[in-house]
């Protein structure tokens, strides 16, 4: 994906952010990411899926510009070659040396890439799998309510939609599971 132009960033921000929020900026003033607290619930759900299964990341509190573009592409129903993205991410993930403490797994801060794929392949080939630590919970209603609902900075009141405006789809109530 290429860098987004100013108008693309505006469209991305309008779709992915709650009203009144925008990209966080670098010290140089460039839009670089959208913080989780600025995202709609739907954006947070897609971020969790994206960062957990498609493009693994060490953290999931924000979306850098390129990943914002991917979520925007998905939400606007533009065709995306997900298998190519996963393949590229695997290649990149495998080619990067772990940061601090590469030998000491207890102290390493490296995320496990594609844990569901690895576990599934192990189970398919009858390799004993007995994880003593839950890798990631499934994205369920409880998960969404705990991790993906809008959060507000202390002292900031949630913005209520005006009576004559319809509530955006991204913030609509969740359907029953």
Buried (B, 14 or more C-beta within 10 A) or exposed (E): EEEBEEEBBBBBBEBBBBEEBBBEEEEEEEBBBBBBBBBBBBBBBBBBEBBBBBBBBEEBEBBEBEBBBBBBBBBEEEEEEEEEBBEEBBEEBEEEEEEEEEEEEEEEEBBEBBBEEBBEEEEEEEEEEEEEEEEEEEBEEEBBEEBBEBBEEEEEEEEEEEEEEEEBEBBEEEEEE
